[in-house]
Structures are given as structure tokens and as C-alpha cells.
Amino acid sequence: MTSRHTPLHQIHEQAGASFTDFSGWSMPVRYSSDLAEHHAVRTTAGLFDLSHMAEIRVVGREAAAALDYALSGRLSVLENGEAKYSLILNDRAGIIDDLVVYCLAQDDYLIVANAGNRDEVVAELTARVDRFDASVRDDTDQTVMVAVQGPVAREVLDAAPELHPDTELSDLGYYRITSAVFRAESVDTPLWVARTGYTGEDGFELYIDKDHGAALWQALVAAGVDYDLQLCGLAARDTLRLEAGMALYGNELHPTTKPAEARLARVVDKEKDDFVGKAWLVEHPEPSTRILVGLVAEGRRAARAGYPVVDPGTMDVVGQVTSGALSPTLGYPIAMAMVERDYKDLDTELHLDVRGQMVPARVVALPFYRRRKD
């Protein structure tokens, strides 16, 4: 049952948003149309409220070493202002969650995890850092997280006179974060501005105290008027991330999914002395029998999560769609699916069982969409 609202909920209601339940949160699913919001992010910019996601701080003298043990990647190599995508694994190397770690200082790290896994990630981190001089703090309820994504995202932020980043945003690299000040009514509020995202476009994610989130949102809306900034909901975010080939917890990622199955072996550093999940990976070096692939289908009917993937010769089920949609940008059906490894090669012909109709599809490389970089 939906019971939680973000601090921006009233603003969303006033903007005419439709809402959906997402992990117990009532979140905007759209403001106008899914297609309009999707295309805005691909062509100009979109503004998202992501305050349902978990913001967790790990602080202390041994915070870096603690994260090296707690997560799959080597976080101790991060310099101040750098970020890294990582995984938190269970003892059998299954994925509890995927997350982004920002190094705010050598003894202070911000971890952004999925909303539905907040409690488990906090509990696991707390237990795992216990052997180190470090501690875990859940800042989710005190934080508003908003994202501006799209080709003119930087221009939107630069046009907000209230926003004063410590680093020029034109100089802020991808997967970097900078401190900033939001100045409104002669009051300075500190915030963090990161150049990260989940849409395949350039973009920024901003973290500010919840009491100032509404003012920040309204400032960004005003700054975006000249750039056709659109308010965007979770429906657009899902098709954008699918086109970008980004895995989503609950679809591509589960506690039984191994990193290599989701093509995320690159974010596991097996050279580390120890981390949760390493023992299982060392004892099971052989590849799994299944792997994630991208599929492009014929026609206009899109497969959805859970639909079977079929060998067209034997008609045997050889996998399952994890995410699928009619791509708004590309104009044809795309899907990600977990299939048996014998069917992973590019151009392999398969069928998607779309409610009893066999739709021809072929394996393609991920991502489906890659933005052009200047």
C-alpha cells in the first residue's frame, strides 16, 4: 500500500501529475504524456523528482576500507569529488542492489541506492562496516534528490541564479560531484551537484536538505522556461533507461542474479583481499548458464517483463524478457532478456512470445541508444 510522499508531492499535485506506487512511495508517473516527456529528455531537458531513492552516508577514518569490504568495487581509489558505480552482493554473490558511491571526502562517502532496497542496504552496510572505524547514516528522509537530464541540462542549471556550484559545471566531468550553494531569500543552503544519470543523456543530480527542496525545484523550473524543460515522471524514466541499456533492480537484477549474468562483472574487483561475495565467486569460476542480452523485435508489439523467449527452431523456451517497450526514440520494439548462453551471440534469431503471438527478434548489442557527444 502506498503510504509515503516525497517533500515535493504537493508541487506535483499542483502540476497535474498522475501518480503510481513505487516501492511504497506515491511517485509521479507522468505530467503530460509519456512520449512527450521521453522526447524532451532526448532533445532538450527533463526534470525528475527522485527523492524516493536512498541516500546513505558512510563516514569515518576507515570508511574507504569499509566500502572495499562491503561492496564489489574498489572504492578506496576514489579521489575527492569522484563517483563509482558498484554492487552490494550477498554471500552467494547475488545482487542485493546496484548503487552509486560518491567520494565527498576521504572519510565521507554518499551512497545512492534504490528505494525498495533502502532498509536492506542500510542494514547490510551497518553490519559490514562494524569491524572498521566507520559508521553508517541514513539521510534519505532529510534529503530531496532531483535530476535534470538532457542535452541542455547544463544550460538549465547555469540559468538558475540561485545555484552557485564550487566547480564550473562545464568543467565538472561525468561521474563527478561538487559542492554548491543554493541562495534564496538571502539564505545560503549547501547542496551537492553530481554529473550522473540514468537516461543515457548528459545530466545532473542534485541533493539538498528537504526543507529547501521545493524552492530548488521551482528555481529549476523557472530557469528551464527558455530551454523547454519538461517535468518528467517514472514512465519516461523507464523507457529512457531501457534505451540506454541500463539494468534495473527488480527487472534485470535480483538477489539470485550474479554480476556476470547481468554483464556487470566489470564492476567486481576480484583482486581485492576480501569482500562479501568473493568466496563464492572464487569457488564458482565457471560462467553461469544464462546471460542478459538485448533484443530488437519486428512489428510494433512490444514484449514486457516476464514474457518468454523462444527458440524458433525447437519452440523451446530459452529465456525470459526482463524489460521491454516500443522505443520512443527508435520507433521499434526493444527488450532486454535473460537467456541461455547458447543464444547470446549477436544476430541470433529468436522469438518473443507476446501473449501467444510469436514475434521474430534478434540479439543486438547494448545499449540500444547512445547519445552523440560533442
Secondary structure, DSSP 8 states (H G I E B T S, - for coil): ---B--TTHHHHHHTT-EEEEETTEEEEEESS-HHHHHHHHHHSEEEEE-TTSEEEEEESTTHHHHHHHHSSS-GGG--TTBEEEEEEE-TTS-EEEEEEEEEEETTEEEEEE-GGGHHHHHHHHHHHGGGSS-EEEE-GGGEEEEEEESTTHHHHHHT-TTEEESS-GGG--TTBEEEEEEEETTEEEEEEEE---SSSS-EEEEEEEGGGHHHHHHHHHHHTGGGTEEE--HHHHHHHHHHTT---BTTTB-TT--TTTTT-GGG--TTSS--TTHHHHHH--S--SEEEEEEEESSS----TT-EEE-TTT--EEEEEEEEEE-TTTSSEEEEEEEEGGG-STT-EEEEEETTEEEEEEEE-S-S------
